[in-house]
Amino acid sequence: MTLSCPLTAWSGTIMKVIQRASAVPVQIGGIEHSGWLPDGASQPLPTPVRSLIVDLEIVDLGHSECLLSYQSHDGTLSGDDWYASLEQAIRGAEEMFGVAPTQWRQNV
């Protein structure tokens, strides 16, 4: 599954996918309620746990900035996050999705 075209125009800048991790199995959900509840209210159930297959890309925005983009194969999860460096984007993917640095493919 391809998240985006390898070269994309954004704010007059050409962006290039510099690393990709494909078909990464992840689990999301299971988060307990942590907010305020009124007296006598029932405790909400945790968010449902779901298993997904996710593709991730790191896009070079120039000036060492990167965008981590992700999308599940079933289309129910997608998004992107900005990082000041490639190293931070790789660390972010590891924290959010458990992607090991060895799972990335460079210069795609």
Backbone as JSON, one array per atom type, in Angstrom:
{
  "sequence": "MTLSCPLTAWSGTIMKVIQRASAVPVQIGGIEHSGWLPDGASQPLPTPVRSLIVDLEIVDLGHSECLLSYQSHDGTLSGDDWYASLEQAIRGAEEMFGVAPTQWRQNV",
  "N": [[0.84, -1.16, 0.0], [0.6, 2.19, -0.85], [1.27, 5.23, 0.64], [1.59, 7.84, -0.26], [2.54, 9.83, -3.07], [5.94, 9.49, -4.1], [7.27, 11.95, -4.56], [6.14, 15.03, -3.56], [4.41, 18.09, -3.75], [4.55, 20.78, -1.49], [3.87, 23.7, 0.05], [5.44, 24.96, -1.89], [7.72, 23.45, -1.82], [9.62, 20.59, -2.7], [8.92, 17.42, -1.58], [10.32, 14.4, -0.39], [9.99, 10.93, 0.02], [11.93, 9.36, 2.35], [12.34, 7.21, 3.98], [10.77, 4.06, 4.64], [8.46, 1.92, 6.23], [6.85, -1.01, 5.91], [3.74, -2.8, 6.15], [3.49, -3.2, 8.97], [2.67, -4.87, 11.89], [0.42, -3.78, 14.36], [-1.03, -2.99, 17.56], [-3.76, -1.17, 18.73], [-5.52, 0.88, 21.08], [-7.21, -0.05, 24.18], [-7.03, 1.83, 26.14], [-7.48, 3.26, 29.25], [-10.1, 5.16, 30.82], [-9.39, 8.48, 31.8], [-10.26, 10.91, 32.6], [-12.28, 13.4, 34.34], [-15.14, 12.4, 36.19], [-18.58, 12.7, 37.02], [-19.98, 12.5, 40.36], [-21.15, 9.29, 41.21], [-21.24, 8.38, 38.61], [-20.85, 5.87, 36.07], [-17.88, 4.0, 35.47], [-16.3, 4.41, 32.42], [-15.71, 1.92, 29.88], [-12.49, 0.64, 28.8], [-10.94, 1.78, 25.73], [-11.63, -0.11, 22.78], [-9.44, -2.83, 21.94], [-7.58, -3.18, 19.02], [-6.2, -4.97, 16.29], [-4.01, -4.05, 13.77], [-2.63, -3.6, 10.47], [-0.06, -1.59, 9.45], [1.27, 0.91, 7.31], [4.12, 2.96, 7.1], [5.69, 6.09, 6.44], [8.52, 8.22, 6.15], [8.95, 11.5, 5.43], [11.05, 13.82, 3.88], [11.17, 17.13, 4.72], [12.89, 19.15, 4.24], [15.53, 21.28, 5.5], [16.25, 19.6, 7.61], [13.88, 18.81, 8.8], [11.15, 16.51, 9.28], [8.34, 14.51, 8.24], [6.28, 12.17, 9.64], [4.26, 9.84, 8.31], [1.36, 7.79, 8.42], [-0.72, 4.93, 7.75], [-3.34, 2.64, 8.09], [-3.94, -0.61, 6.67], [-6.64, -1.21, 6.43], [-7.78, 1.25, 6.36], [-8.81, 2.57, 8.59], [-7.22, 3.96, 10.33], [-5.16, 6.72, 10.16], [-2.71, 9.27, 9.66], [-0.41, 11.99, 10.42], [2.7, 13.21, 11.72], [4.79, 15.89, 12.69], [8.32, 16.26, 12.86], [11.43, 17.44, 14.15], [13.73, 16.27, 13.24], [15.17, 13.46, 11.43], [15.96, 11.4, 13.15], [14.33, 11.88, 15.39], [11.82, 11.38, 14.24], [12.01, 8.64, 13.66], [12.27, 7.67, 16.26], [9.78, 8.52, 17.25], [8.03, 6.89, 15.75], [8.74, 4.45, 16.78], [7.92, 4.72, 19.44], [5.12, 5.16, 19.15], [4.19, 3.04, 17.51], [5.83, 0.84, 17.81], [7.83, 0.35, 15.96], [10.82, -0.96, 15.03], [14.14, 0.36, 14.61], [15.48, -1.15, 12.66], [13.5, -1.96, 10.93], [13.02, -0.09, 9.02], [13.25, 0.96, 5.61], [15.54, 2.47, 3.53], [15.89, 5.31, 1.28], [13.7, 5.07, -0.61]],
  "CA": [[0.0, 0.0, 0.0], [1.37, 3.41, -0.94], [0.63, 6.33, 1.35], [1.61, 9.06, -1.04], [3.49, 9.86, -4.18], [7.27, 9.73, -3.55], [7.57, 13.38, -4.58], [4.9, 15.76, -3.35], [4.6, 19.53, -3.57], [3.95, 21.32, -0.27], [4.39, 25.04, 0.29], [6.47, 25.26, -2.85], [8.88, 22.61, -1.57], [9.49, 19.2, -3.12], [9.15, 16.51, -0.47], [10.69, 13.08, -0.86], [9.96, 9.85, 1.0], [13.31, 8.92, 2.54], [12.32, 5.91, 4.63], [9.44, 3.44, 4.63], [8.27, 0.65, 6.94], [5.6, -1.52, 5.33], [3.02, -3.94, 6.73], [3.88, -3.34, 10.38], [1.53, -5.23, 12.74], [0.32, -2.98, 15.58], [-2.27, -3.03, 18.33], [-4.14, 0.12, 19.28], [-6.64, 0.81, 22.02], [-6.96, -0.51, 25.54], [-6.74, 2.99, 26.98], [-8.44, 3.47, 30.34], [-10.6, 6.52, 31.0], [-8.55, 9.19, 32.76], [-10.82, 12.22, 32.87], [-13.18, 13.61, 35.47], [-16.49, 11.85, 36.11], [-19.42, 13.2, 38.12], [-20.28, 11.54, 41.43], [-22.13, 8.26, 40.88], [-21.18, 7.97, 37.2], [-20.17, 4.6, 35.78], [-16.54, 4.1, 34.85], [-16.34, 3.94, 31.03], [-14.82, 0.83, 29.51], [-11.33, 1.05, 27.99], [-11.16, 1.75, 24.29], [-11.42, -1.47, 22.27], [-8.14, -3.17, 21.38], [-7.67, -3.64, 17.64], [-4.96, -5.31, 15.6], [-3.98, -3.44, 12.45], [-1.4, -3.61, 9.68], [0.16, -0.17, 9.17], [2.4, 1.35, 6.5], [4.63, 4.24, 7.57], [6.68, 6.77, 5.6], [9.13, 9.44, 6.65], [9.13, 12.41, 4.31], [12.0, 14.92, 4.12], [10.57, 18.44, 4.47], [13.96, 20.11, 4.08], [16.04, 21.87, 6.74], [16.31, 18.46, 8.53], [12.54, 18.5, 9.31], [10.54, 15.31, 8.69], [6.94, 14.2, 8.5], [5.99, 10.75, 9.77], [2.9, 9.57, 7.85], [0.97, 6.39, 8.64], [-2.07, 4.55, 7.34], [-3.61, 1.21, 8.22], [-4.41, -1.23, 5.43], [-8.11, -1.18, 6.35], [-8.18, 2.64, 6.23], [-9.44, 3.12, 9.8], [-6.24, 4.76, 11.06], [-4.2, 7.43, 9.33], [-2.32, 10.56, 10.22], [0.99, 12.35, 10.27], [3.28, 13.98, 12.8], [5.98, 16.62, 12.31], [9.48, 16.09, 13.73], [12.54, 18.34, 13.82], [14.83, 15.52, 12.63], [14.91, 12.07, 11.07], [16.12, 10.58, 14.35], [13.12, 12.06, 16.2], [10.71, 10.71, 13.56], [12.19, 7.2, 13.88], [11.94, 7.45, 17.68], [8.33, 8.67, 17.37], [7.4, 5.69, 15.2], [8.99, 3.36, 17.72], [7.06, 4.95, 20.61], [3.7, 5.04, 18.81], [3.82, 1.8, 16.81], [6.77, -0.23, 18.08], [8.65, 0.09, 14.77], [12.25, -1.0, 15.34], [14.95, 1.06, 13.58], [15.87, -2.08, 11.59], [12.37, -2.2, 10.03], [12.94, 0.97, 8.01], [13.95, 0.81, 4.35], [15.97, 3.8, 3.15], [15.96, 5.73, -0.12], [12.64, 4.39, -1.37]],
  "C": [[0.89, 1.23, 0.0], [0.6, 4.52, -0.26], [0.54, 7.57, 0.49], [2.58, 8.88, -2.2], [4.88, 10.15, -3.61], [7.72, 11.19, -3.58], [6.26, 14.14, -4.52], [5.22, 17.23, -3.17], [3.87, 19.99, -2.32], [4.62, 22.64, 0.01], [5.54, 25.39, -0.65], [7.73, 24.43, -2.7], [8.6, 21.21, -2.1], [9.84, 18.32, -1.94], [9.43, 15.13, -1.04], [10.6, 12.09, 0.29], [11.39, 9.34, 1.12], [13.4, 7.59, 3.27], [10.89, 5.39, 4.66], [9.5, 2.15, 5.46], [6.89, 0.15, 6.52], [5.08, -2.71, 6.11], [3.47, -4.24, 8.16], [2.64, -3.72, 11.2], [1.55, -4.41, 14.03], [-1.0, -3.26, 16.28], [-2.53, -1.64, 18.87], [-5.32, -0.08, 20.21], [-6.21, 0.32, 23.37], [-6.67, 0.61, 26.5], [-7.87, 3.18, 27.99], [-8.88, 4.93, 30.36], [-9.77, 7.22, 32.06], [-9.12, 10.55, 33.13], [-11.75, 12.24, 34.07], [-14.52, 12.95, 35.18], [-17.31, 12.42, 37.25], [-19.65, 12.1, 39.15], [-21.37, 10.57, 40.98], [-22.1, 7.79, 39.44], [-20.46, 6.63, 37.07], [-18.82, 4.87, 35.15], [-16.64, 3.58, 33.41], [-15.36, 2.79, 30.81], [-13.61, 1.37, 28.77], [-11.7, 1.04, 26.51], [-10.88, 0.35, 23.78], [-10.01, -1.66, 21.71], [-8.36, -3.72, 19.97], [-6.28, -3.94, 17.1], [-5.04, -4.77, 14.18], [-2.65, -3.72, 11.78], [-1.23, -2.18, 9.16], [1.39, 0.0, 8.28], [2.8, 2.73, 6.99], [5.66, 4.77, 6.58], [7.25, 7.95, 6.37], [9.48, 10.29, 5.44], [10.08, 13.54, 4.74], [11.33, 16.23, 3.75], [11.62, 19.51, 4.2], [14.35, 20.7, 5.43], [16.03, 20.87, 7.89], [14.95, 18.08, 9.12], [11.95, 17.3, 8.57], [9.07, 15.2, 9.07], [6.8, 12.69, 8.54], [4.52, 10.55, 9.4], [2.6, 8.09, 8.06], [-0.46, 6.16, 8.21], [-2.22, 3.05, 7.49], [-4.15, 0.68, 6.9], [-5.93, -1.19, 5.3], [-8.65, 0.25, 6.29], [-8.79, 3.27, 7.47], [-8.5, 3.98, 10.63], [-5.3, 5.42, 10.07], [-3.86, 8.75, 10.01], [-0.88, 10.87, 9.89], [1.41, 13.21, 11.45], [4.57, 14.62, 12.31], [7.07, 16.38, 13.34], [10.61, 16.99, 13.24], [13.69, 17.61, 13.15], [14.38, 14.11, 12.27], [14.98, 11.17, 12.3], [14.89, 10.68, 15.25], [11.92, 11.36, 15.57], [10.8, 9.19, 13.76], [11.84, 6.85, 15.33], [10.43, 7.56, 17.92], [7.58, 7.45, 16.87], [7.59, 4.5, 16.14], [8.09, 3.5, 18.95], [5.59, 4.7, 20.3], [3.31, 3.66, 18.32], [4.75, 0.62, 17.08], [7.64, -0.59, 16.89], [10.12, 0.15, 15.17], [13.03, -0.27, 14.25], [15.35, 0.15, 12.43], [14.73, -2.36, 10.6], [12.26, -1.17, 8.92], [13.76, 0.61, 6.79], [14.27, 2.21, 3.86], [15.91, 4.02, 1.65], [14.95, 5.01, -1.0], [12.0, 5.35, -2.35]]
}
